[in-house]
């Protein structure tokens, strides 16, 4: 499946149906009955929003009203540091839920910016809560996604605190491979939607360090790098690099 394909925005007369979406198994709990899927289609998502590359889906401080399921495209989330620099906190792709940061305070805590032309399904949080009373597994699924986000954040802190530069980059690439493969994309041929500077911001590394690490991995036969096109030639070797860090 070509991950560069950009599916067109549905026209107004076309019904948005979660039940027929090819990302359903990622966004929704498994095992929903036909009647439960019908309720999801009728009550949960009615709007799909297009976000042009470089535009904000939401900004830090905006009132929290909805969650967003990425349908196509790629996003980054970031916070503004005291020094006035953007600190990247994560990268989100199709099938992933955004906006969870706003549930507690009712305001978004981060900026969400499209890294390419993207589309998101808008999930009004009040509607989600109401539907969760009728579909218990839906609420459990949202809680599981929130828990996964907490675990992911802890994993990033572990990377920043205990890993060397090449180990951090290896962990980043392996995580990207896993997520792409879960969506039916190639895990060996990757087009990076984010810049090396943004990768460095996320991993706590300088731009030069990220570029030097890519070059090192290429020299060792782990990768073939052509600008933002990455061919993973030895995923097992990358994993061994990461495993050595955990010994």
Long-range contacts (C-beta under 8 A, 24 or more apart in sequence): 1-184, 1-185, 1-186, 3-180, 3-183, 3-185, 3-186, 3-191, 4-191, 6-72, 6-73, 6-116, 6-117, 7-71, 7-72, 7-119, 9-48, 9-50, 9-119, 10-48, 15-41, 16-41, 16-45, 16-46, 16-47, 16-48, 16-121, 17-41, 18-44, 18-45, 18-121, 21-71, 22-184, 23-69, 23-71, 23-94, 23-95, 23-183, 26-95, 26-96, 26-182, 26-183, 27-69, 27-95, 27-97, 27-121, 28-138, 28-141, 29-137, 29-138, 29-140, 29-141, 31-137, 32-135, 32-137, 36-134, 36-135, 39-131, 39-134, 39-135, 40-131, 40-135, 40-138, 43-127, 43-130, 43-131, 44-123, 44-127, 44-128, 44-131, 45-69, 45-121, 45-122, 45-123, 46-122, 47-121, 47-122, 48-119, 48-120, 48-121, 48-122, 49-119, 49-120, 49-121, 49-122, 50-117, 50-118, 50-119, 51-75, 51-114, 51-117, 51-118, 51-119, 51-120, 52-114, 52-117, 53-114, 53-115, 53-116, 53-117, 53-118, 54-113, 54-114, 55-113, 55-114, 56-111, 56-112, 56-113, 56-114, 57-98, 57-112, 57-113, 57-114, 57-120, 58-99, 58-102, 58-108, 58-111, 58-112, 59-108, 59-111, 59-112, 60-107, 60-108, 60-109, 60-110, 60-111, 61-107, 61-108, 62-102, 62-107, 62-108, 63-106, 63-107, 63-108, 64-99, 64-102, 64-103, 64-105, 64-106, 64-107, 64-108, 64-125, 65-124, 65-125, 66-99, 66-122, 66-123, 66-124, 66-125, 67-97, 67-98, 67-99, 67-100, 67-123, 67-125, 67-128, 68-97, 68-98, 68-99, 68-112, 68-120, 68-121, 68-122, 68-123, 69-95, 69-96, 69-97, 69-98, 69-120, 69-121, 69-123, 70-94, 70-95, 70-96, 70-97, 70-98, 70-118, 70-119, 70-120, 71-118, 71-119, 71-120, 71-121, 72-118, 72-119, 73-114, 73-115, 73-116, 73-117, 73-118, 73-119, 73-120, 74-114, 74-115, 74-116, 74-118, 74-193, 74-194, 75-112, 75-113, 75-114, 75-115, 75-118, 76-112, 76-113, 76-115, 76-194, 76-198, 77-101, 77-110, 77-111, 77-112, 77-113, 78-110, 78-111, 78-113, 78-201, 79-109, 79-110, 79-111, 80-111, 85-201, 86-111, 86-201, 87-201, 88-194, 88-198, 88-201, 88-202, 89-156, 89-202, 90-152, 90-156, 90-202, 91-115, 91-193, 91-194, 91-198, 91-202, 93-179, 93-180, 93-183, 94-183, 95-182, 95-183, 97-142, 97-145, 100-145, 100-146, 100-149, 103-146, 115-193, 115-194, 116-193, 156-202, 159-203, 159-204, 160-203, 160-204, 162-245, 163-245, 164-245, 165-203, 165-205, 165-209, 165-213, 166-213, 166-216, 166-217, 166-241, 167-241, 167-242, 167-244, 167-245, 168-203, 168-204, 168-205, 169-199, 169-203, 169-205, 169-210, 169-213, 169-214, 169-217, 170-217, 170-238, 170-239, 170-241, 170-242, 171-242, 172-199, 172-202, 172-203, 173-223, 173-230, 173-232, 173-238, 174-235, 174-238, 174-239, 174-242, 177-232, 177-235, 187-232, 187-235, 188-231, 188-232, 188-233, 188-235, 189-229, 189-230, 189-231, 189-232, 190-229, 190-230, 190-231, 190-232, 191-228, 191-229, 191-230, 192-228, 192-229, 192-230, 193-228
